[in-house]
């Protein structure tokens, strides 16, 4: 940290969010798969906060449950009496010698870098405000400065004069100040204003009156200070966040065919020369090795993919480990606990679940492999399935090395297909098969020479 004081972060998260038109508390709506308020909490943790205080209100139990994994201090605001009143709820448990950083649970895109500048601007003994200049400042409190450029006060939109409304520098609401000063100023607030609320912004005037310097810091991007009040704003900030991630990944060497059509809802780690086509969704923790290519409309969730593997369009891979130089899809699905060794081919409309597929094996089309251990250099014909579930329990299918399985085969688990076995097309295998042997199960083919195809009667 830039200031040698313990940091207490206060996050205001008590808003009801009626414009969201949802039973879900506003701060629990998600960007990139995480609640708005969680983005703010992770920033606070990265800053090294000694403690984090969440001021909650509407549906507070839902908010507490959603954030139960974090060590947080909770302060309830039972009445909606303004931002000053909200901050006051958290102050009793904050030591006087701490620095207080005020954040908002519905402003998720603020960056750690911006907050570091804001904290540094306090120098430990001043009030620091995060401000920004907007082409349209409507709705925001205006930063009023004197002729020397020093901040004098913040005037809310409804209380501003015509001259003050023309000011383009606005208050974001985020600030940093020593706890003992904040407590003193909060105690002096009144609600003598158009909204009949206790404005936190009034502490600026108190600081000026007390001779306390007021410094300002600015965000790098305007989206950092934008809040979410409705579903349209939620979508706009989702796109802003995704574009931010895409730019960082491209700076790290990722080739993206269209950064505007790419979503990361988790963490993506890439090697060199990785290429990703349009409409790809990354969820959880995903690792892509050198030279991996990902086709359009692919979903990757908690997967590790080895070097020079190609994932073709419209495939879904989750909770799986993929080796090097594999070829998957299009329209393939790898379900949890699938492990593919190197040089494995999984073709179109193939589904694999909880299976280990050894090096060089091929499952080219229209097949299902569940609860299967497959050896090396196996060739699985189209339409082959493992029947691993009897309606109550699941069973294993074991396929040895160098096995050839003909099309339209059903392997009824538990069953073992030994090394080098060949299974004739159209077979239903219910017992273990011997090695290096052809096994098939078919009814005898019969041709009836005297048979005639039925014809239509005159009535039809």
N, C-alpha and C positions, 0 to 999 in steps of 0.2 A: 504494500500500500504506500501511497505518497504521503499520507499523514500518519504520524505515529500515535494514533488513538484507536482503542477498540471500536469496531464498527457495529452498530445496531441498525438493522434494516427494518423499516416499517412498510408493509404492503397493504394498501387499502383495497379490500375485496368484498365490501358489504353491499355493493349496488345490486338492486333487484333485476335490472336489465329488462324492463318490460318491452322494449322495442325489439328484443330478440324473439318475442312471441314463442317462448319455450318454457317447459317446466324445469329445464336444467338451469342452474345458476349461471349467470353470464360468464363468470371467470372459469367455468368448467367446459365451455365450448372450446374446441380444439383447433390449433394450427399445427400442421405437420404431425398430426397424430397425438399431440400433447396438449393438455389444458393450457389456456392462456396464462393463468397464474403460475403454472409450473415453469414456463419460460422465464418468468421474472425471478422465481426462487432459484433456479440454476445459475442465473447471472449473479445473484447475491452470494451464493456459495462460492462461485469462482472469484468474487471479489475478496473472499476471506472473511465474511461476516462472522462476528462472534455470536450473534443471535439474530433470528429472524422472527418478526412479529406480524401475524396476519390479523387484520381487523376484519371481522366477518359479520354478516347480518342475515340476509335472506337465504333460507335453506342452508344454514351454516353446517348442519350435520353432514350434508352431502359433500360440502367442500372439505371438511375435516377428514371424512372417509377417503376421498380421492387423493388426499395428500398425506395419508397416514405413514408413508415410507420416510417422510422427512421429519427432522427434529425441529418443531416449530412451537412458538408461543402464540396462544390464541387469545384475542381480545374481542369481545362481542360489543357491537354498536346496536343497542336495542331501539334507538330512535334515530331518524335521519335528520340531523340538525346541522349538516354541513361538514366540509372537509376538516375544519378546525376541531370540531367535536369528535370526528372520527379518529384523528391523530391522538387526541387526548386520551382515548381509551387504552392506547398501547403504552403511554408514557410512564405509568406508575412502576412498571417492572424494568425500566431502562435506567442504568446507573448514570448519574450526572456527568461523569467524566467520559462517557461514550460519545462518539460522533453518530448522529442520526442521519440516515439516508432514507428519504421518502420516495417510494415507488408505488405504482398502480397495477393491480392485478389484471386489468383489461387493456394494458399497454404493453404488448408482449415482445415487440421487436427492438426495444432498447438494447444497446450493445454494452458489453463490459468495458470496451475502450472509451465510450462516451461517459459511462459512470465513473471511470477512473479519473477522467478530466474534471468531472463535477466534484468529486471528493477532493482532488488536489486543489481546486479553486477555493476551498474553505480555509486552507493554510492552518486549520485547527482553531482559528479564533474569529472567523468571519462567517457571514451567511452566504452560501453559494446557491445560485439559481440556475436551472437549465432553461435557457430561452431559445427561441428560434424566430426567424423572419419568414413570414408567409405572404404570398401575393394576395390571398384572401384571408384575413385574420378573423373573420366573423365568428362569433361565439366564444372566442378566447379572451382571457384577461390580458390587458395591454401593459407592457413595461414602460413606465413613465420615468424618463431621465431628466436631469437638469442640464443647463447649458454646457457644463463640463463633462457630460456623459455619464454621471453617476446615477445609479438607480435610486429613485425617490419613493416609489410606491408601485403597486399593481392595482389597476382599476378593472373591475369586472365589466363585461359587455353591457349589462343592464344598468350599470351605474355610471357609465362613461359619457363624457361630453362629446359634442360633435368633433372637436379638435382631437380628443383622445382616441376616438374611434378611427381616426386616420392613421394612427400609429401601427406599423406593420410588425413590430417586435412583440412576440406573445410569450405568456407564461405557460410552460408545459405542466406545471404542478410538481415537478420533481425538484428536490432541493436537498442540501446537506448542511447541517449545522450542529454545534455542540448541544448535548441534551439539556444541560442546565439552562442555557439561553432559551432553547425552545420551550421548556416548561414554563419559564417566567413569562414569555410572550403569550403562550396559549392561555394562561390564566387571566390575561388582560383582554381577551376577545369579547366582543358583544355582537348582537345580531341586528344592529341598527342599519339595515340595508334593504334593498328592494326584494331580496329573496327571504329575508328574515332568518338567515342562516349565519353560523359562525364561520366566517371566511378565514381559512388558513393564510390567505394572501395578505391579510392585515398585519401579519407579523413583520412584513417588510417595512411598513411605516414605523413600527415600534423599534426596529433595528436602526433606522435612520435617526429617530429621536434619541436613541441611546448611544449614538456615535459609533455604532458597529458598521464596519465596512461591508459592502455587498458586492460580491464578485459574480460573474456569469460565465457559463460554459455553454457550448452549442453542440448539437448532434451532427454527425456526418451526413445523415440522410433524414429527410422529413418523416419517412415511414417509421422511424424509431420512436417518435412521439405521438403517433396516431393511435387512438383508442378504438375499441370495438363496442358499438352500440346497437348494431343491427346485422342481419345476415349478409347484406351487401358489403359492409365494411369488413366483416369476417373473411369473405372471399377475396377482397382486395388485398388484405394483409397476408393471406395465405400465398397469393401469387408473389407479393413482394418478398416474403421470406424464402419461397422456393427459388426465385431468381437470384437472391443473395447467395444461397447455397450453390446454385448452378455456376455462378461466376467464380466462386472460390474453388470449386472442383475443376473448372476449366483452367484456372490459374495453376492448379496442381497437375495439369497435363491431360485431363479427361477430354475426349472428343465427344461433344454433344451435337446431334443433328439439329435440335431445336431446343434451346434452354427454356423456352416458354412452355414446352410440353414435356416436363420432366419433374417428378416429385420424389423427394427424400423425406420419409417419415421415420427417421432413425439415424443411423450412422453408416456412411459408405466409405470404404477404404479401397483405393485403386492402385494397381501397378502401372507400368508404362504402356502406352499405346492401347489403352482401353477405349472402345467405341460403343456409344449407346444411341440407339435410334429413338424415334418419337414415342411419346405416351408410355414411358416406362415408369413403374412405381417401385420404389425401394422402401422396404419396411424392416424395422429392427436393425440388426447388425449384419451388414453384407460386405464380403470381401471379394474383389475381382482381381485375379492375377494378371500378369503381363499378357498383352495381346488378346484379352477376352473381348468378344463382340456380343452385344445384346440387341436383338431385333426389336421391332415395334410392338407395342401393346403387351409387354412382358411384365409380370409381377415377380419380384424377388424378395423373399422374406426370410431373414436369418439363415443365409446360405453362404458357403464358402466355395468359390469357383476357381479351379486351377488354371494355369497359364494356357493360352491359345485354345481355350474352349469356346465354342460358338453356341449361343442360345438364340434360336430362331423365333420368329414372330409368334405372338399369342400364346406363349408358354407361361406356366405358373409353377414356381419352385419355392418350396418352403421347408425350413428346418432340415436342410440337406447339405451334404458335403460332396462336391464334384471334383474329380481329378483333372489332370491336364489333357489337352487335346481331345476332349469329348465333343460330341455333336448332339444337340438336344433340340427337338421340335421340328417343324412348327406344331403348335397345339399339343404340346406335351405337358403332363402334370406330374411333378415330383412332390409327394406328400412327406410329412415328417418321418425322420429316421431313415431316409434314403441315402445310401452311400454308393457313389459311382467311382470306380478306380479309373486309371488312365485309359484313354482311347476307347471309351464306351460310346456306343451309338444308341440314342433313344429317339425314335422317329415320331411321326405325326399320330396324334390321338393314342398315345401310350400313357398309361398311368402306373406309377410305381409307389408303393407304400411300405415303409419299414422293411427295407430289403437292402442287401449288399450285392452289388453287381461287380464282378471281377474284371480285370483288364481285357480289353479287346472284344468283349461281348456286344451283341447287337440285338436290340428289340425294335424292329423297324416300324411297325404300324399296327394300330387297332388292337392293342394288347393290354392286359392288366397283370402286374406282378405284385402280390402282397405277401408279406411275411416269408420272403424268399431269400435263400442264399444261393447265388449263382456263381459258377466257376469262370475260368478264363475261356475266351474264344467260343462262346456259346452263340448260336444263331437261333433266334426265336421267330417263328413264322407268324404271319398276320392272323389276328383273331385268337391268339392263344391267351388263356387266362389261368391263373392259379385260383382254385376254389378253396380259400383259406378259412372260411367261416361257416359253421354248421348251424348257425342261428343262436348258439349259446357260447361257443368257444372258438378261438382261432388257433390254427395249426401251421406248422412250417412245411415249406416245400424246399428241398435241397436238390440243386442241379449241379452236376459235376463239370469238369473241364471238357471242352471240345464236344459238347452235346449239340445235336441238331434236332430242333423241334418243329415238326411240320405245321402248316397253317390249320387254324380252327381246332386246336387241341385244348382239352381241359385236363388240368393236373389237379386231382382231388387230394388235398392235404389231409393227414400227413403222408408224404410220399418222397421217395428218393429216386432221382434219375441219375444213374451211375455214369462215370467218365466215358466219353466216347459213344454214348448211346444215341440212337436215332429213333425218333418218335414219328410214326407215319401220320400224314395229314388226316384231320378229322377224327382223331382218337380221343377217347376218354380214359385216362390213366388212373386207376384206383389202387394199384399195387406197385411196389418198388420195381424198377426195371434194371436188367443186368447191363454190365459194361460192354461196349463195342458190339452191340446187338440192335437189330431193328425190332421195335415193339410197336404194335398197332392193334387197334380194336375197332373193327368195322363189321357191319352186317354184309352178307354176301350180295354183290351187285347182280340184279336179275333183269333181263330184258324180255318182255312179254310180246311175242310177235303177233298174236291174235288180237291184241288190245286196240281199240279204236277210240279216238278222242270224241267226247260227247259233242253233238251238234245242237243248235238251237231248234226248237220246235216252231211250227208256224204261228202258234199263239204268242210266242215270245218275240 
